[in-house]
Amino acid sequence: MRLYEYGGIDVLRVDEVERPVPGPGQALVRVRAAGIQPGEVHIRTGELHERWPATFPSGQGSDLAGVVVETGPQVRGVAVGDEVLGFTHARASHAEYVAVDDVNLTPRPEGLSWDAAGSLYVAGTTAYATVFAVDPGPADTVVVSGAAGGVGSLAVQLARRRGATVIGLASEPNHAWLDAHGIVPVGYGPGVAERIRQVSGGHVDAFIDTFGDGYVDLAVELGVRPERICTIRDWQAAARVGARTDGEGAAACAVVLGELARLAARGELEVPIARTYPLEQVRDAFRELERRHTHGKIVLRP
């Protein structure tokens, strides 16, 4: 997948390029599945140029899962034939092959699907970081916005594992899934503050915002202390009220990824997959993502 300029979905291209050669400490992975992210949309349009500039032609993608087909010198911990999941910071995983630093790979546990493995890194480590940031316990009530999305669907489960009462904001079609996972579902939209007060008894201890669009201010309105509000979308509001912005970068390592993968393989953490697309249909995949109504992850299969 290549970008030659900033722009809309139409700038996404699938090109034939030379197969990467793994360097020292790298493994070449034949990709079986790779997740796509909302952040990639903002990078592609140039909205995040000041924060994460692109050098053209640019690849895209960080999540991946696949099979090691070649190793470079001084590689440790992986060998040809290993099934792995991991990540790259080189914007390169939306491809058939990607060279990955060995420290960014972890074994794919038996029982973890390729789709779940290939879409777990960004959403999983981001969810992990947000839950760690607000530090919920058994006596706490936590609200999560975008509770059925890629990050939100994992954050609600991880917060619930900490023993907290978790309220998930989502559309009506996703309420049954939330309820089945021990989450209290609440519809978003006008009147949401009052609906949250009704199900929480008027007390909310922490708030994880995975959606943006005013939820930081809602958390403040609900009486949540700023240090227990974490947003991954509304950095301006966080700066204004003193909320936290711990996201993927705060837990971006193979150790955390491996822990999440083992939980998922044991059935203790569900990684919902909304839909899969072949790499050639990458534009269709992003059209669906940009509607912002998917339940779980959208995955490319190179």
PASEBA-1860 file (N, C-alpha, C; in nm, 3 decimals):
! residues 302
1> MRLYEYGG> 0.085/-0.117/0.000/0.000/0.000/0.000/0.089/0.123/0.000 ~ 0.062/0.215/-0.091/0.147/0.333/-0.105/0.065/0.461/-0.111 ~ 0.123/0.566/-0.054/0.071/0.702/-0.066/0.177/0.786/-0.135 ~ 0.135/0.866/-0.231/0.228/0.955/-0.299/0.199/1.101/-0.269 ~ 0.092/1.125/-0.194/0.055/1.261/-0.153/-0.052/1.249/-0.044 ~ -0.072/1.359/0.029/-0.181/1.364/0.123/-0.314/1.375/0.048 ~ -0.420/1.320/0.109/-0.550/1.335/0.045/-0.653/1.239/0.100 ~ -0.761/1.224/0.024/-0.871/1.138/0.063/-0.844/0.992/0.029
9> IDVLRVDE> -0.949/0.912/0.034/-0.935/0.769/0.011/-0.876/0.739/-0.126 ~ -0.902/0.827/-0.223/-0.857/0.800/-0.359/-0.704/0.803/-0.374 ~ -0.629/0.851/-0.274/-0.483/0.851/-0.287/-0.422/0.717/-0.246 ~ -0.504/0.625/-0.190/-0.453/0.494/-0.151/-0.428/0.410/-0.277 ~ -0.308/0.354/-0.289/-0.272/0.273/-0.405/-0.204/0.144/-0.360 ~ -0.229/0.037/-0.431/-0.159/-0.088/-0.408/-0.062/-0.109/-0.524 ~ 0.067/-0.106/-0.495/0.172/-0.116/-0.597/0.255/-0.241/-0.577 ~ 0.319/-0.286/-0.685/0.421/-0.390/-0.677/0.554/-0.323/-0.645
17> VERPVPGP> 0.619/-0.367/-0.536/0.749/-0.311/-0.496/0.844/-0.426/-0.468 ~ 0.970/-0.394/-0.452/1.069/-0.496/-0.420/1.041/-0.556/-0.283 ~ 1.062/-0.687/-0.272/1.045/-0.753/-0.144/1.149/-0.700/-0.046 ~ 1.106/-0.661/0.077/1.203/-0.607/0.173/1.310/-0.709/0.211 ~ 1.425/-0.659/0.246/1.536/-0.742/0.294/1.556/-0.712/0.442 ~ 1.545/-0.811/0.528/1.561/-0.783/0.671/1.704/-0.743/0.705 ~ 1.717/-0.637/0.785/1.848/-0.591/0.828/1.888/-0.657/0.959 ~ 1.996/-0.610/1.019/2.039/-0.666/1.149/1.928/-0.654/1.253
25> GQALVRVR> 1.902/-0.765/1.323/1.800/-0.765/1.427/1.658/-0.762/1.374 ~ 1.639/-0.794/1.245/1.505/-0.792/1.187/1.466/-0.929/1.133 ~ 1.334/-0.950/1.127/1.277/-1.068/1.065/1.184/-1.024/0.954 ~ 1.183/-1.097/0.843/1.089/-1.070/0.735/0.965/-1.155/0.758 ~ 0.851/-1.088/0.769/0.725/-1.155/0.800/0.635/-1.153/0.678 ~ 0.584/-1.271/0.640/0.480/-1.280/0.537/0.348/-1.254/0.609 ~ 0.285/-1.141/0.577/0.171/-1.093/0.654/0.046/-1.174/0.620 ~ -0.021/-1.222/0.724/-0.148/-1.291/0.708/-0.267/-1.199/0.739
33> AAGIQPGE> -0.247/-1.100/0.827/-0.354/-1.007/0.863/-0.292/-0.880/0.918 ~ -0.356/-0.766/0.888/-0.307/-0.636/0.937/-0.426/-0.545/0.961 ~ -0.437/-0.492/1.082/-0.547/-0.403/1.115/-0.528/-0.264/1.057 ~ -0.639/-0.192/1.043/-0.633/-0.051/1.003/-0.683/0.034/1.118 ~ -0.638/0.162/1.121/-0.661/0.247/1.237/-0.720/0.382/1.198 ~ -0.804/0.443/1.284/-0.851/0.579/1.259/-0.737/0.679/1.246 ~ -0.630/0.662/1.323/-0.518/0.754/1.315/-0.454/0.757/1.178 ~ -0.460/0.645/1.105/-0.403/0.641/0.971/-0.479/0.731/0.875
41> VHIRTGEL> -0.609/0.750/0.902/-0.688/0.842/0.821/-0.634/0.984/0.835 ~ -0.610/1.025/0.959/-0.565/1.163/0.983/-0.422/1.186/0.934 ~ -0.340/1.082/0.938/-0.206/1.093/0.880/-0.216/1.107/0.729 ~ -0.304/1.027/0.667/-0.318/1.028/0.521/-0.367/1.164/0.470 ~ -0.458/1.226/0.543/-0.511/1.355/0.498/-0.417/1.472/0.524 ~ -0.313/1.449/0.603/-0.220/1.556/0.637/-0.256/1.632/0.761 ~ -0.367/1.594/0.827/-0.409/1.664/0.949/-0.304/1.656/1.059 ~ -0.226/1.548/1.060/-0.127/1.528/1.164/0.016/1.550/1.112
49> HERWPATF> 0.029/1.632/1.008/0.161/1.652/0.949/0.262/1.707/1.049 ~ 0.218/1.800/1.133/0.310/1.859/1.230/0.354/1.758/1.335 ~ 0.266/1.666/1.368/0.293/1.566/1.472/0.364/1.444/1.415 ~ 0.312/1.391/1.302/0.368/1.271/1.239/0.378/1.294/1.089 ~ 0.478/1.366/1.041/0.489/1.395/0.898/0.516/1.270/0.815 ~ 0.470/1.273/0.691/0.494/1.163/0.597/0.605/1.202/0.501 ~ 0.684/1.104/0.460/0.781/1.119/0.353/0.733/1.033/0.237 ~ 0.710/1.094/0.122/0.650/1.023/0.009/0.757/0.967/-0.086
57> PSGQGSDL> 0.730/0.850/-0.148/0.612/0.767/-0.125/0.616/0.703/0.013 ~ 0.499/0.692/0.074/0.489/0.640/0.209/0.408/0.511/0.210 ~ 0.447/0.418/0.294/0.364/0.303/0.321/0.262/0.337/0.427 ~ 0.197/0.236/0.479/0.095/0.257/0.582/0.080/0.129/0.663 ~ 0.044/0.145/0.789/0.012/0.030/0.872/0.117/-0.003/0.975 ~ 0.070/-0.041/1.095/0.160/-0.081/1.202/0.128/-0.221/1.254 ~ 0.000/-0.255/1.273/-0.039/-0.388/1.321/-0.005/-0.495/1.217 ~ 0.031/-0.614/1.265/0.053/-0.725/1.171/0.057/-0.858/1.245
65> AGVVVETG> 0.028/-0.962/1.170/0.049/-1.099/1.216/0.083/-1.182/1.093 ~ 0.173/-1.277/1.109/0.211/-1.359/0.994/0.317/-1.460/1.030 ~ 0.389/-1.506/0.929/0.488/-1.611/0.943/0.626/-1.557/0.905 ~ 0.726/-1.586/0.987/0.863/-1.544/0.958/0.917/-1.627/0.842 ~ 0.963/-1.560/0.735/1.015/-1.631/0.618/1.165/-1.609/0.597 ~ 1.221/-1.513/0.670/1.365/-1.485/0.655/1.409/-1.404/0.776 ~ 1.534/-1.419/0.815/1.587/-1.340/0.926/1.716/-1.273/0.885 ~ 1.742/-1.156/0.942/1.866/-1.087/0.919/1.971/-1.126/1.023
73> PQVRGVAV> 2.090/-1.067/1.016/2.195/-1.097/1.113/2.154/-1.055/1.255 ~ 2.209/-1.126/1.353/2.189/-1.094/1.495/2.044/-1.095/1.541 ~ 1.960/-1.171/1.473/1.821/-1.182/1.518/1.813/-1.271/1.641 ~ 1.732/-1.229/1.738/1.714/-1.308/1.860/1.566/-1.333/1.883 ~ 1.535/-1.454/1.924/1.401/-1.486/1.970/1.302/-1.529/1.863 ~ 1.338/-1.519/1.736/1.249/-1.562/1.629/1.328/-1.640/1.525 ~ 1.259/-1.731/1.455/1.324/-1.813/1.353/1.229/-1.833/1.237 ~ 1.284/-1.870/1.124/1.202/-1.896/1.005/1.096/-2.003/1.039
81> GDEVLGFT> 0.973/-1.975/0.999/0.862/-2.065/1.027/0.779/-2.027/1.148 ~ 0.830/-1.938/1.233/0.754/-1.896/1.351/0.630/-1.817/1.311 ~ 0.519/-1.844/1.381/0.398/-1.765/1.366/0.401/-1.655/1.472 ~ 0.387/-1.530/1.428/0.409/-1.417/1.518/0.301/-1.311/1.498 ~ 0.291/-1.223/1.596/0.219/-1.097/1.580/0.308/-0.988/1.633 ~ 0.283/-0.866/1.588/0.369/-0.757/1.632/0.333/-0.627/1.564 ~ 0.436/-0.544/1.547/0.411/-0.410/1.494/0.538/-0.354/1.433 ~ 0.517/-0.255/1.346/0.627/-0.180/1.287/0.597/-0.031/1.300
89> HARASHAE> 0.702/0.047/1.324/0.686/0.192/1.326/0.723/0.255/1.193 ~ 0.743/0.171/1.091/0.788/0.220/0.960/0.673/0.241/0.862 ~ 0.549/0.238/0.910/0.432/0.253/0.823/0.442/0.154/0.706 ~ 0.439/0.027/0.737/0.471/-0.072/0.635/0.390/-0.201/0.641 ~ 0.297/-0.216/0.734/0.236/-0.348/0.752/0.122/-0.378/0.655 ~ 0.072/-0.277/0.582/-0.031/-0.302/0.482/0.038/-0.347/0.354 ~ 0.090/-0.469/0.359/0.173/-0.523/0.252/0.181/-0.674/0.267 ~ 0.231/-0.740/0.163/0.248/-0.885/0.172/0.365/-0.923/0.261
97> YVAVDDVN> 0.472/-0.843/0.259/0.591/-0.870/0.339/0.632/-0.743/0.412 ~ 0.683/-0.760/0.535/0.733/-0.645/0.609/0.851/-0.690/0.695 ~ 0.955/-0.609/0.696/1.070/-0.633/0.782/1.043/-0.570/0.918 ~ 1.053/-0.653/1.024/1.014/-0.609/1.158/1.129/-0.632/1.255 ~ 1.155/-0.535/1.342/1.255/-0.553/1.447/1.213/-0.670/1.537 ~ 1.309/-0.756/1.571/1.274/-0.875/1.650/1.211/-0.841/1.784 ~ 1.248/-0.725/1.843/1.192/-0.688/1.973/1.045/-0.646/1.963 ~ 0.996/-0.629/1.841/0.856/-0.589/1.822/0.766/-0.706/1.784
105> LTPRPEGL> 0.816/-0.828/1.802/0.739/-0.948/1.769/0.719/-1.034/1.892 ~ 0.607/-1.105/1.894/0.578/-1.200/2.002/0.509/-1.321/1.940 ~ 0.524/-1.440/1.996/0.464/-1.558/1.935/0.311/-1.549/1.930 ~ 0.253/-1.602/1.823/0.107/-1.612/1.816/0.063/-1.733/1.896 ~ -0.013/-1.711/2.004/-0.056/-1.824/2.086/-0.154/-1.913/2.011 ~ -0.151/-2.041/2.041/-0.248/-2.133/1.983/-0.388/-2.090/2.028 ~ -0.480/-2.085/1.933/-0.616/-2.045/1.965/-0.647/-1.901/1.931 ~ -0.546/-1.821/1.897/-0.569/-1.681/1.858/-0.577/-1.673/1.706
113> SWDAAGSL> -0.688/-1.626/1.653/-0.706/-1.621/1.509/-0.609/-1.522/1.445 ~ -0.582/-1.542/1.317/-0.495/-1.448/1.246/-0.555/-1.307/1.247 ~ -0.686/-1.297/1.225/-0.748/-1.164/1.221/-0.733/-1.091/1.354 ~ -0.757/-1.162/1.464/-0.742/-1.100/1.596/-0.596/-1.064/1.622 ~ -0.506/-1.155/1.587/-0.364/-1.129/1.609/-0.315/-1.009/1.529 ~ -0.362/-0.999/1.405/-0.314/-0.892/1.318/-0.375/-0.757/1.345 ~ -0.472/-0.750/1.433/-0.537/-0.622/1.463/-0.528/-0.585/1.610 ~ -0.442/-0.653/1.684/-0.442/-0.635/1.830/-0.349/-0.526/1.880
121> YVAGTTAY> -0.242/-0.496/1.807/-0.138/-0.409/1.864/-0.189/-0.269/1.900 ~ -0.232/-0.190/1.801/-0.269/-0.051/1.831/-0.390/-0.046/1.924 ~ -0.497/-0.116/1.889/-0.618/-0.111/1.973/-0.591/-0.168/2.111 ~ -0.519/-0.280/2.116/-0.497/-0.346/2.244/-0.408/-0.267/2.337 ~ -0.293/-0.220/2.286/-0.203/-0.147/2.374/-0.259/-0.010/2.411 ~ -0.339/0.049/2.321/-0.405/0.175/2.355/-0.507/0.153/2.466 ~ -0.590/0.051/2.451/-0.688/0.020/2.556/-0.618/-0.009/2.688 ~ -0.512/-0.086/2.684/-0.435/-0.119/2.804/-0.385/0.009/2.871
129> ATVFAVDP> -0.332/0.102/2.792/-0.277/0.227/2.847/-0.385/0.314/2.909 ~ -0.501/0.321/2.844/-0.607/0.406/2.900/-0.659/0.351/3.032 ~ -0.673/0.220/3.039/-0.720/0.160/3.165/-0.616/0.179/3.274 ~ -0.490/0.158/3.240/-0.383/0.180/3.338/-0.384/0.325/3.387 ~ -0.412/0.420/3.294/-0.408/0.562/3.330/-0.514/0.600/3.431 ~ -0.634/0.545/3.417/-0.742/0.583/3.510/-0.749/0.490/3.631 ~ -0.677/0.377/3.626/-0.656/0.288/3.740/-0.785/0.248/3.811 ~ -0.877/0.180/3.741/-1.003/0.142/3.805/-0.986/0.025/3.902
137> GPADTVVV> -1.067/0.025/4.005/-1.069/-0.085/4.102/-1.211/-0.131/4.127 ~ -1.229/-0.231/4.213/-1.362/-0.288/4.238/-1.465/-0.187/4.291 ~ -1.419/-0.080/4.354/-1.514/0.016/4.409/-1.549/0.127/4.310 ~ -1.491/0.123/4.190/-1.505/0.233/4.094/-1.611/0.207/3.988 ~ -1.669/0.316/3.939/-1.754/0.314/3.821/-1.682/0.390/3.710 ~ -1.665/0.323/3.596/-1.591/0.379/3.483/-1.683/0.391/3.363 ~ -1.680/0.504/3.295/-1.755/0.521/3.171/-1.656/0.517/3.054 ~ -1.694/0.447/2.947/-1.611/0.439/2.826/-1.694/0.483/2.707
145> SGAAGGVG> -1.649/0.588/2.637/-1.719/0.630/2.515/-1.666/0.550/2.397 ~ -1.748/0.536/2.294/-1.708/0.452/2.181/-1.684/0.310/2.225 ~ -1.771/0.258/2.312/-1.744/0.133/2.383/-1.750/0.010/2.294 ~ -1.801/0.023/2.173/-1.805/-0.092/2.082/-1.701/-0.082/1.971 ~ -1.623/0.024/1.970/-1.522/0.042/1.866/-1.399/-0.043/1.890 ~ -1.299/-0.024/1.805/-1.178/-0.105/1.814/-1.108/-0.096/1.947 ~ -1.085/0.025/1.996/-1.021/0.045/2.127/-1.122/0.027/2.240 ~ -1.239/0.087/2.224/-1.338/0.083/2.330/-1.382/-0.056/2.369
153> SLAVQLAR> -1.398/-0.146/2.270/-1.444/-0.281/2.300/-1.342/-0.359/2.382 ~ -1.215/-0.323/2.372/-1.112/-0.386/2.454/-1.099/-0.315/2.589 ~ -1.111/-0.182/2.588/-1.099/-0.107/2.714/-1.207/-0.146/2.813 ~ -1.331/-0.165/2.766/-1.437/-0.202/2.860/-1.409/-0.338/2.924 ~ -1.355/-0.430/2.845/-1.325/-0.562/2.900/-1.210/-0.558/2.999 ~ -1.106/-0.480/2.967/-0.991/-0.471/3.057/-1.028/-0.401/3.186 ~ -1.113/-0.298/3.178/-1.158/-0.230/3.300/-1.245/-0.322/3.384 ~ -1.326/-0.404/3.316/-1.411/-0.498/3.389/-1.326/-0.604/3.459
161> RRGATVIG> -1.216/-0.644/3.396/-1.127/-0.742/3.458/-1.066/-0.688/3.588 ~ -1.058/-0.556/3.600/-1.007/-0.496/3.723/-1.112/-0.492/3.833 ~ -1.231/-0.538/3.803/-1.338/-0.544/3.903/-1.430/-0.424/3.905 ~ -1.406/-0.326/3.819/-1.486/-0.204/3.818/-1.624/-0.228/3.758 ~ -1.718/-0.143/3.795/-1.844/-0.134/3.723/-1.819/-0.048/3.600 ~ -1.851/-0.100/3.481/-1.817/-0.031/3.357/-1.945/0.003/3.281 ~ -1.958/0.130/3.246/-2.070/0.178/3.166/-2.016/0.205/3.026 ~ -2.075/0.142/2.926/-2.028/0.158/2.789/-2.126/0.239/2.706
169> LASEPNHA> -2.077/0.348/2.646/-2.161/0.431/2.559/-2.151/0.378/2.416 ~ -2.265/0.339/2.360/-2.266/0.279/2.226/-2.407/0.287/2.170 ~ -2.418/0.261/2.040/-2.549/0.259/1.976/-2.625/0.133/2.017 ~ -2.756/0.140/2.001/-2.845/0.032/2.045/-2.806/-0.106/1.991 ~ -2.767/-0.119/1.863/-2.734/-0.254/1.813/-2.617/-0.320/1.886 ~ -2.535/-0.243/1.956/-2.419/-0.299/2.026/-2.445/-0.325/2.175 ~ -2.564/-0.294/2.221/-2.593/-0.308/2.364/-2.591/-0.454/2.409 ~ -2.640/-0.544/2.326/-2.643/-0.685/2.365/-2.502/-0.739/2.385
177> WLDAHGIV> -2.408/-0.699/2.296/-2.269/-0.744/2.311/-2.210/-0.691/2.442 ~ -2.233/-0.565/2.472/-2.182/-0.507/2.596/-2.240/-0.578/2.717 ~ -2.369/-0.599/2.716/-2.434/-0.666/2.828/-2.379/-0.807/2.849 ~ -2.352/-0.877/2.739/-2.299/-1.013/2.749/-2.159/-1.016/2.808 ~ -2.089/-0.903/2.804/-1.954/-0.895/2.859/-1.951/-0.825/2.995 ~ -2.068/-0.812/3.058/-2.074/-0.756/3.192/-2.066/-0.605/3.196 ~ -2.091/-0.540/3.082/-2.085/-0.394/3.073/-2.227/-0.338/3.075 ~ -2.246/-0.226/3.143/-2.377/-0.161/3.146/-2.389/-0.073/3.022
185> PVGYGPGV> -2.477/-0.108/2.927/-2.485/-0.028/2.804/-2.571/0.096/2.822 ~ -2.525/0.207/2.764/-2.601/0.332/2.765/-2.590/0.393/2.626 ~ -2.701/0.439/2.571/-2.700/0.503/2.441/-2.637/0.641/2.447 ~ -2.563/0.675/2.342/-2.503/0.809/2.337/-2.605/0.908/2.278 ~ -2.567/1.035/2.269/-2.655/1.136/2.211/-2.719/1.223/2.318 ~ -2.813/1.308/2.278/-2.877/1.400/2.373/-2.931/1.329/2.495 ~ -2.905/1.386/2.612/-2.952/1.329/2.737/-2.861/1.224/2.796 ~ -2.741/1.206/2.736/-2.654/1.098/2.782/-2.609/1.119/2.927
193> AERIRQVS> -2.586/1.244/2.967/-2.541/1.269/3.104/-2.643/1.218/3.205 ~ -2.771/1.245/3.180/-2.875/1.201/3.272/-2.887/1.049/3.271 ~ -2.872/0.987/3.154/-2.880/0.840/3.149/-2.765/0.777/3.227 ~ -2.646/0.838/3.218/-2.533/0.786/3.296/-2.559/0.801/3.445 ~ -2.612/0.914/3.485/-2.641/0.937/3.628/-2.742/0.835/3.679 ~ -2.839/0.801/3.597/-2.942/0.707/3.639/-2.884/0.568/3.666 ~ -2.796/0.520/3.576/-2.744/0.384/3.594/-2.627/0.379/3.691 ~ -2.563/0.495/3.716/-2.446/0.497/3.806/-2.480/0.540/3.947
201> GGHVDAFI> -2.606/0.576/3.969/-2.643/0.628/4.100/-2.589/0.767/4.124 ~ -2.553/0.835/4.017/-2.506/0.973/4.027/-2.359/0.988/4.058 ~ -2.283/0.876/4.054/-2.140/0.887/4.086/-2.057/0.812/3.984 ~ -1.965/0.884/3.919/-1.872/0.825/3.823/-1.729/0.858/3.868 ~ -1.643/0.756/3.874/-1.507/0.775/3.925/-1.403/0.799/3.816 ~ -1.426/0.743/3.697/-1.325/0.754/3.591/-1.395/0.753/3.456 ~ -1.326/0.808/3.356/-1.386/0.819/3.222/-1.277/0.796/3.119 ~ -1.301/0.701/3.027/-1.211/0.675/2.915/-1.282/0.717/2.788
209> DTFGDGYV> -1.224/0.813/2.716/-1.285/0.864/2.594/-1.208/0.813/2.473 ~ -1.272/0.728/2.393/-1.208/0.678/2.272/-1.265/0.741/2.146 ~ -1.358/0.836/2.162/-1.431/0.891/2.048/-1.406/1.038/2.022 ~ -1.381/1.117/2.126/-1.371/1.262/2.110/-1.509/1.325/2.110 ~ -1.521/1.443/2.049/-1.652/1.506/2.028/-1.723/1.541/2.158 ~ -1.649/1.601/2.253/-1.713/1.656/2.372/-1.717/1.566/2.493 ~ -1.661/1.446/2.485/-1.672/1.355/2.599/-1.583/1.394/2.717 ~ -1.476/1.465/2.694/-1.394/1.512/2.806/-1.476/1.610/2.890
217> DLAVELGV> -1.546/1.701/2.823/-1.631/1.795/2.896/-1.745/1.723/2.967 ~ -1.798/1.617/2.906/-1.902/1.539/2.973/-1.848/1.476/3.100 ~ -1.726/1.425/3.096/-1.667/1.365/3.215/-1.655/1.467/3.328 ~ -1.612/1.588/3.292/-1.603/1.694/3.393/-1.741/1.726/3.449 ~ -1.840/1.731/3.361/-1.978/1.759/3.405/-2.027/1.651/3.502 ~ -1.981/1.529/3.483/-2.022/1.418/3.569/-1.945/1.415/3.701 ~ -1.850/1.508/3.717/-1.776/1.517/3.843/-1.651/1.433/3.851 ~ -1.603/1.383/3.737/-1.481/1.302/3.737/-1.359/1.394/3.749
225> RPERICTI> -1.267/1.357/3.839/-1.146/1.436/3.854/-1.062/1.428/3.726 ~ -0.998/1.539/3.685/-0.923/1.539/3.558/-0.818/1.430/3.548 ~ -0.752/1.398/3.658/-0.647/1.297/3.653/-0.703/1.156/3.629 ~ -0.834/1.141/3.639/-0.896/1.011/3.611/-0.981/1.014/3.484 ~ -0.954/1.113/3.401/-1.011/1.120/3.266/-0.897/1.095/3.167 ~ -0.918/1.004/3.073/-0.817/0.978/2.971/-0.885/0.979/2.834 ~ -0.833/1.058/2.743/-0.885/1.062/2.607/-0.775/1.028/2.508 ~ -0.813/0.957/2.402/-0.717/0.927/2.295/-0.751/1.007/2.169
233> RDWQAAAR> -0.852/1.095/2.178/-0.895/1.168/2.059/-0.896/1.320/2.074 ~ -0.922/1.370/2.194/-0.944/1.514/2.211/-0.833/1.575/2.295 ~ -0.716/1.594/2.232/-0.599/1.645/2.303/-0.619/1.789/2.349 ~ -0.692/1.869/2.272/-0.714/2.009/2.311/-0.796/2.017/2.438 ~ -0.903/1.939/2.445/-0.986/1.940/2.566/-0.907/1.888/2.685 ~ -0.824/1.787/2.663/-0.742/1.732/2.772/-0.649/1.839/2.827 ~ -0.587/1.915/2.738/-0.496/2.021/2.782/-0.572/2.129/2.858 ~ -0.693/2.157/2.815/-0.772/2.262/2.879/-0.814/2.225/3.021
241> VGARTDGE> -0.851/2.098/3.044/-0.903/2.061/3.176/-0.801/1.985/3.260 ~ -0.687/1.947/3.201/-0.586/1.873/3.276/-0.606/1.723/3.275 ~ -0.678/1.671/3.173/-0.701/1.527/3.162/-0.579/1.458/3.103 ~ -0.578/1.327/3.109/-0.466/1.247/3.059/-0.489/1.209/2.913 ~ -0.380/1.183/2.842/-0.388/1.144/2.701/-0.305/1.018/2.675 ~ -0.292/0.932/2.776/-0.217/0.809/2.758/-0.285/0.723/2.652 ~ -0.208/0.686/2.549/-0.263/0.603/2.443/-0.166/0.495/2.405 ~ -0.167/0.458/2.278/-0.086/0.347/2.230/0.061/0.360/2.267
249> GAAACAVV> 0.117/0.481/2.258/0.258/0.498/2.285/0.299/0.467/2.427 ~ 0.203/0.476/2.521/0.235/0.453/2.661/0.252/0.305/2.695 ~ 0.208/0.217/2.607/0.220/0.073/2.633/0.268/-0.001/2.509 ~ 0.342/0.069/2.424/0.379/0.016/2.292/0.499/-0.077/2.302 ~ 0.475/-0.200/2.342/0.585/-0.296/2.350/0.531/-0.437/2.331 ~ 0.620/-0.527/2.291/0.580/-0.665/2.266/0.541/-0.737/2.395 ~ 0.589/-0.692/2.508/0.553/-0.756/2.636/0.404/-0.738/2.662 ~ 0.354/-0.615/2.651/0.211/-0.590/2.670/0.131/-0.662/2.562
257> LGELARLA> 0.178/-0.655/2.437/0.107/-0.722/2.329/0.096/-0.872/2.353 ~ 0.206/-0.932/2.401/0.203/-1.075/2.430/0.105/-1.109/2.540 ~ 0.098/-1.023/2.642/0.002/-1.047/2.752/-0.141/-1.043/2.700 ~ -0.172/-0.944/2.616/-0.306/-0.933/2.559/-0.337/-1.051/2.468 ~ -0.237/-1.093/2.391/-0.258/-1.207/2.300/-0.291/-1.334/2.377 ~ -0.224/-1.354/2.489/-0.251/-1.474/2.569/-0.390/-1.468/2.632 ~ -0.431/-1.351/2.677/-0.567/-1.337/2.730/-0.670/-1.369/2.622 ~ -0.646/-1.317/2.501/-0.740/-1.340/2.392/-0.743/-1.488/2.352
265> ARGELEVP> -0.626/-1.551/2.350/-0.620/-1.692/2.312/-0.693/-1.780/2.412 ~ -0.693/-1.741/2.540/-0.761/-1.818/2.644/-0.911/-1.786/2.651 ~ -0.957/-1.694/2.568/-1.098/-1.657/2.572/-1.133/-1.559/2.680 ~ -1.032/-1.495/2.740/-1.056/-1.399/2.849/-1.063/-1.255/2.798 ~ -1.039/-1.235/2.669/-1.048/-1.102/2.608/-1.092/-1.124/2.463 ~ -1.210/-1.076/2.430/-1.258/-1.090/2.292/-1.207/-0.974/2.208 ~ -1.155/-1.006/2.090/-1.113/-0.904/1.993/-1.217/-0.906/1.881 ~ -1.318/-0.821/1.889/-1.424/-0.825/1.787/-1.369/-0.784/1.649
273> IARTYPLE> -1.404/-0.859/1.547/-1.365/-0.828/1.410/-1.490/-0.787/1.333 ~ -1.493/-0.661/1.289/-1.610/-0.611/1.218/-1.617/-0.669/1.078 ~ -1.503/-0.669/1.007/-1.502/-0.718/0.870/-1.358/-0.729/0.823 ~ -1.336/-0.817/0.726/-1.205/-0.831/0.664/-1.214/-0.795/0.516 ~ -1.105/-0.742/0.463/-1.096/-0.705/0.322/-0.963/-0.754/0.266 ~ -0.959/-0.796/0.139/-0.830/-0.820/0.076/-0.757/-0.686/0.059 ~ -0.626/-0.690/0.056/-0.547/-0.568/0.046/-0.589/-0.482/-0.074 ~ -0.627/-0.547/-0.183/-0.665/-0.474/-0.303/-0.789/-0.387/-0.280
281> QVRDAFRE> -0.867/-0.417/-0.177/-0.987/-0.338/-0.147/-0.964/-0.244/-0.029 ~ -0.841/-0.196/-0.016/-0.807/-0.110/0.098/-0.892/0.016/0.100 ~ -0.928/0.069/-0.015/-1.013/0.189/-0.016/-1.150/0.159/0.045 ~ -1.209/0.044/0.011/-1.337/0.007/0.069/-1.326/-0.011/0.220 ~ -1.214/-0.067/0.265/-1.193/-0.087/0.409/-1.194/0.047/0.482 ~ -1.127/0.147/0.425/-1.122/0.277/0.492/-1.254/0.353/0.479 ~ -1.329/0.329/0.372/-1.462/0.390/0.365/-1.548/0.344/0.481 ~ -1.542/0.214/0.510/-1.620/0.162/0.622/-1.569/0.217/0.754
289> LERRHTHG> -1.437/0.222/0.771/-1.378/0.272/0.895/-1.421/0.416/0.921 ~ -1.421/0.498/0.817/-1.445/0.640/0.834/-1.591/0.673/0.864 ~ -1.679/0.574/0.855/-1.818/0.596/0.900/-1.827/0.598/1.052 ~ -1.726/0.543/1.120/-1.713/0.546/1.266/-1.828/0.474/1.337 ~ -1.878/0.368/1.276/-1.985/0.293/1.340/-1.958/0.143/1.343 ~ -1.833/0.102/1.323/-1.804/-0.041/1.322/-1.791/-0.093/1.465 ~ -1.827/-0.220/1.480/-1.809/-0.287/1.609/-1.681/-0.367/1.601 ~ -1.576/-0.318/1.666/-1.448/-0.386/1.663/-1.360/-0.342/1.548
297> KIVLRP> -1.275/-0.433/1.503/-1.166/-0.401/1.411/-1.200/-0.437/1.266 ~ -1.143/-0.359/1.176/-1.144/-0.390/1.033/-1.003/-0.437/0.996 ~ -0.995/-0.547/0.922/-0.867/-0.613/0.897/-0.842/-0.629/0.748 ~ -0.718/-0.604/0.707/-0.674/-0.632/0.571/-0.605/-0.769/0.567 ~ -0.630/-0.842/0.459/-0.562/-0.970/0.439/-0.480/-0.962/0.310 ~ -0.352/-0.936/0.321/-0.268/-0.926/0.201/-0.263/-1.058/0.124
END
